[in-house]
Amino acid sequence: MFKNWFRRDSSEKYKMGCGSSFDASDGPRTVVIFGSTGLLGGAIARRLLQEPFLYKVRCVTRRSSSEKARQLAEHGAVIVNADLGETKSLEKALEGADIMFLTTHYWDERNKEKEVIKGLNAIDAAIQCGVKHIIFNGSENVKKIIGKECNHLDSKSAIEEYIREVVQLVGNKTGINFTILRLPFWLENFYSVFKPHKLKHAVYAVALPLEGCELDMMSVEDVGEVIASILRRPRQYYGKTLNLSAEALSMENIVDTFNRHFDNRKFTDPKIRVKDMEKFQFPGAKDLAAMFEFYQSGEAVRDIKLTRKLNPHAMTFDRWLSENRDKVEEALREAN
């Protein structure tokens, strides 16, 4: 449905207008990271900043004066103001870059079409500037699989499709390559959008509509090491789609793990269903319900073995909860 937005009819559009050239012997590669003050981009930036002899990290944000941007700058990042809706700012941000990590955001405006256009803007700018490797946080086409719209994932699927089309069109001429990541449920959701909610004093419900299925999950923080592994051997991952997961757990496993870590509280499974979540009144409820229906479909295939090859130290939920207990505690206090 987004084919009419594929705005390039010829590879002649893409001429190296930003002066980028790359040779492995040139020294540190410049990596431009979008969403760098968010959870995912921030995790990647922090990991790559640990290796300044290998990477020059350029963090793109609309809020360069924020505390998160300041912290990244203190660790060596170059902070660049740019907006995915403004092409000229993107070309400035990508000038001379070798690698781009792109993640787009649906929830800011809850507008699928705007998210797709912004993603296409970044891809166009990357090609115009001679970026050689695009890594994108993508997704399957959920609507095509289950017949229901899942805007925050379907938008990323449309951007994926554009990346594949345009690289096929101009890849031989420009030398551009891509790698797609498909992430599972984020463990960080347990102190944010899917934090347990209070039923009564010291009793909390973990409300995920799994209906007997297991849920693939992973800490966003561990994606940083995945990216570092990809960049150590980039050619091995050119043109690949990497389906990530640190482990898959049932609701019984999830609730039991909460109860082991919080002996002063009781956690329960309210056994909600997808059709229950569809009726919730908060913005985006139908999208999230469709996401869980997709998870249940068996089509959300994730590869734990591959993930542990890319990051042997990826955290289990048990370890993550141990290391993030304070954040979950704070979220539970807010739920009171």
C-alpha positions in Angstrom: 0.0 0.0 0.0 3.0 2.3 0.3 4.3 1.6 -3.2 3.1 5.1 -4.3 5.6 6.5 -1.8 8.6 4.8 -3.5 9.7 8.0 -5.0 12.7 7.1 -7.0 12.3 5.8 -10.6 16.0 5.6 -11.5 19.4 5.1 -9.8 20.4 8.4 -11.5 18.8 10.2 -8.5 21.4 8.8 -6.2 24.7 10.6 -6.8 27.2 10.8 -4.0 26.4 14.4 -2.9 27.8 14.4 0.6 31.4 13.5 0.0 31.5 10.1 1.7 34.1 7.5 0.8 35.1 4.4 2.8 38.1 2.2 3.0 38.7 -0.3 5.8 42.1 1.1 6.3 40.9 4.7 6.8 40.5 4.3 10.5 37.5 4.6 12.7 34.2 4.3 10.9 31.6 7.0 11.4 28.3 5.5 12.7 25.2 7.7 12.7 22.6 6.6 15.3 19.0 7.8 15.1 16.9 7.6 18.3 20.1 8.0 20.3 18.4 9.5 23.4 15.8 6.7 23.4 16.2 3.2 24.8 17.3 1.4 21.7 19.5 4.0 20.0 21.0 4.9 23.4 22.0 1.3 24.1 23.7 1.1 20.7 25.5 4.5 21.1 26.8 3.6 24.6 28.2 0.3 23.4 29.9 1.7 20.3 31.4 4.6 22.4 33.4 2.0 24.3 35.5 1.5 21.2 36.6 4.9 20.0 39.5 3.5 17.9 36.9 1.6 15.8 33.9 4.0 15.7 33.2 7.7 15.6 29.7 7.9 17.1 27.4 10.6 15.8 24.1 10.8 17.7 21.1 12.3 16.0 18.5 14.0 18.2 15.9 16.8 18.1 16.8 17.7 21.6 20.6 18.3 21.7 20.3 20.1 25.1 18.7 17.2 26.9 20.4 15.4 29.8 20.7 12.2 27.8 22.4 14.0 24.9 24.8 15.7 27.3 25.7 12.3 28.8 26.4 10.8 25.4 28.6 13.8 24.5 30.5 13.4 27.7 31.4 9.9 26.6 32.6 11.0 23.2 29.6 11.2 21.0 29.1 14.0 18.5 25.6 15.3 19.0 23.8 16.4 15.8 20.4 18.2 15.6 18.3 16.7 12.9 14.6 15.9 12.2 13.4 13.0 10.1 10.9 15.3 8.6 13.6 17.7 7.3 15.7 16.3 4.4 18.4 18.9 4.6 19.1 18.3 8.3 19.3 14.6 7.6 21.9 15.1 4.8 23.9 17.3 7.2 23.7 14.6 9.9 24.8 11.9 7.5 27.6 13.7 5.7 30.7 11.6 5.6 29.1 8.7 7.5 29.9 5.0 6.8 27.1 3.3 8.7 23.6 4.4 9.7 21.5 2.8 12.5 17.8 3.8 12.0 14.9 3.3 14.3 11.6 5.1 13.7 8.9 6.0 16.2 5.2 5.5 15.8 4.1 6.4 19.3 5.1 10.1 19.2 2.3 11.0 16.8 0.6 7.6 16.4 0.6 8.1 12.6 1.7 5.3 10.5 2.0 7.3 7.3 4.2 10.0 8.9 6.5 7.3 10.4 6.9 5.7 7.0 7.7 9.0 5.2 10.3 9.9 7.9 11.9 6.5 7.5 12.0 6.9 3.7 13.6 10.4 4.2 16.4 8.9 6.2 17.0 6.1 3.6 17.1 8.6 0.8 19.5 10.9 2.7 21.8 7.9 3.5 22.0 6.9 -0.1 22.6 10.5 -1.3 25.4 10.8 1.2 27.1 7.5 0.2 26.4 5.6 3.5 27.6 2.0 2.9 25.7 0.1 5.5 22.1 0.7 6.8 21.0 -1.2 9.8 17.2 -0.8 10.4 14.9 -1.8 13.3 12.2 -3.4 11.2 9.3 -5.8 11.5 7.1 -8.3 9.7 3.9 -7.1 8.0 1.4 -7.9 10.7 -1.7 -6.9 8.7 -0.7 -9.2 5.9 -0.2 -12.1 8.4 -3.3 -11.8 10.7 -5.5 -9.4 8.7 -5.6 -6.7 11.4 -3.7 -3.4 11.4 -0.8 -3.1 13.8 0.4 0.4 12.9 3.6 0.5 14.9 4.9 -2.7 13.3 3.3 -2.4 9.8 5.0 1.0 9.4 8.4 -0.5 9.9 7.5 -3.3 7.5 6.8 -0.7 4.8 10.2 1.0 5.5 11.9 -2.5 5.3 10.2 -3.0 1.9 11.6 0.3 0.7 15.1 -0.5 1.8 15.1 -3.8 -0.1 13.6 -2.1 -3.2 16.1 0.8 -3.3 19.2 -1.3 -2.5 18.3 -3.7 -5.3 17.9 -0.7 -7.6 21.1 1.2 -6.7 23.2 -1.2 -4.7 25.6 -2.2 -7.4 26.2 1.4 -8.4 26.6 2.8 -4.9 27.9 -0.1 -2.9 25.2 0.3 -0.3 24.1 -2.7 1.8 21.6 -3.3 4.6 20.9 -5.4 7.6 17.4 -5.7 9.2 16.9 -6.4 12.9 13.6 -7.7 14.1 13.3 -7.4 17.9 11.1 -9.3 20.3 9.1 -7.9 23.3 11.4 -5.5 25.2 12.0 -6.4 28.9 12.0 -2.7 29.5 8.3 -2.7 28.9 7.9 -4.2 32.4 8.7 -0.8 33.9 6.9 1.2 31.3 3.9 0.5 29.1 3.4 -3.1 30.4 4.3 -2.6 34.1 2.3 -4.7 36.5 -0.8 -2.9 37.7 -2.1 -2.9 41.2 -5.2 -5.0 42.1 -5.1 -4.4 45.8 -2.5 -3.9 48.6 0.7 -5.7 47.5 -1.0 -7.7 44.8 -0.2 -6.9 41.1 -1.4 -8.3 37.8 1.0 -8.9 34.9 -1.4 -8.3 32.0 -0.1 -9.8 28.8 -2.5 -11.6 26.5 -0.4 -14.7 25.7 -3.3 -17.3 26.0 -0.9 -20.2 26.6 1.8 -19.1 24.2 5.4 -18.3 25.0 6.7 -14.7 24.5 10.1 -14.0 22.9 11.9 -11.3 24.9 15.1 -9.4 25.2 16.6 -6.4 26.9 17.1 -3.4 24.6 20.4 -2.9 26.4 21.7 -6.1 24.8 21.1 -4.9 21.3 24.2 -2.7 21.6 26.5 -5.8 21.7 24.5 -7.3 18.8 25.3 -4.2 16.7 29.0 -4.4 17.7 29.1 -8.0 16.6 27.5 -7.2 13.2 30.0 -4.3 12.6 33.0 -6.6 13.4 32.0 -8.8 10.4 29.6 -6.6 8.4 29.8 -8.6 5.1 28.5 -11.7 6.9 25.2 -9.8 7.6 24.7 -7.8 4.4 21.2 -8.4 3.1 20.2 -10.4 6.1 17.2 -10.2 8.4 18.2 -11.0 12.0 15.3 -12.2 14.2 16.4 -11.6 17.8 15.4 -13.1 21.1 17.2 -13.9 24.3 14.6 -16.4 25.5 11.0 -17.3 25.3 8.8 -17.6 28.4 5.2 -18.5 29.3 3.0 -16.3 31.5 3.6 -18.9 34.3 7.4 -18.4 33.9 7.0 -14.6 33.9 4.8 -14.4 36.9 7.0 -16.9 38.9 10.1 -14.8 38.1 8.4 -11.7 39.4 7.4 -13.5 42.6 10.9 -14.8 43.2 12.3 -11.3 43.0 9.7 -9.4 45.0 8.9 -11.4 48.1 7.0 -8.5 49.6 4.5 -8.6 46.8 2.3 -11.1 45.0 2.1 -11.2 41.2 -0.7 -12.9 39.3 -1.8 -13.7 35.7 -5.2 -12.2 35.1 -5.4 -14.3 31.9 -6.5 -11.5 29.6 -7.1 -12.3 26.0 -6.4 -10.4 22.8 -10.1 -9.7 22.4 -10.1 -8.2 25.9 -7.2 -5.9 25.1 -8.9 -4.8 21.9 -11.7 -3.3 24.1 -9.3 -1.3 26.3 -9.8 2.5 26.0 -6.2 3.7 26.1 -4.7 5.1 22.8 -3.1 2.3 20.8 -4.9 -0.6 22.5 -6.0 -2.1 19.2 -2.4 -1.9 17.8 -1.0 -3.6 20.9 -3.7 -6.3 20.8 -2.8 -7.0 17.2 0.8 -7.3 18.2 0.0 -10.0 20.7 -2.2 -11.8 18.2 0.8 -11.7 15.9 3.0 -13.1 18.6 0.5 -15.9 19.1 0.3 -16.7 15.4 3.6 -18.6 15.2 4.7 -16.2 12.4 6.9 -14.1 14.7 9.9 -16.4 14.4 12.8 -15.4 16.5 16.3 -17.0 16.8 17.7 -17.5 20.3 20.8 -19.3 19.0 21.7 -16.5 16.6 21.1 -13.9 19.3 23.4 -15.6 21.7 26.0 -15.9 18.9 25.8 -12.2 18.4 25.7 -11.5 22.1 26.7 -14.4 24.3 25.9 -12.4 27.4 22.3 -11.4 26.5 20.3 -11.3 29.7 17.6 -13.7 30.7 14.5 -12.2 32.3 15.6 -13.5 35.7 19.0 -11.7 35.4 17.4 -8.6 33.9 14.9 -8.3 36.8 17.8 -8.7 39.3 19.7 -5.9 37.6 16.7 -3.6 37.1 14.8 -4.2 40.3 15.0 -0.6 41.3 13.4 0.6 38.1 10.6 -1.9 38.4 10.1 -1.0 42.0 9.7 2.7 41.0 7.2 1.7 38.4 5.2 -0.3 40.9 5.2 2.6 43.3 3.8 4.8 40.5 1.1 2.2 40.0 -0.2 2.6 43.6 
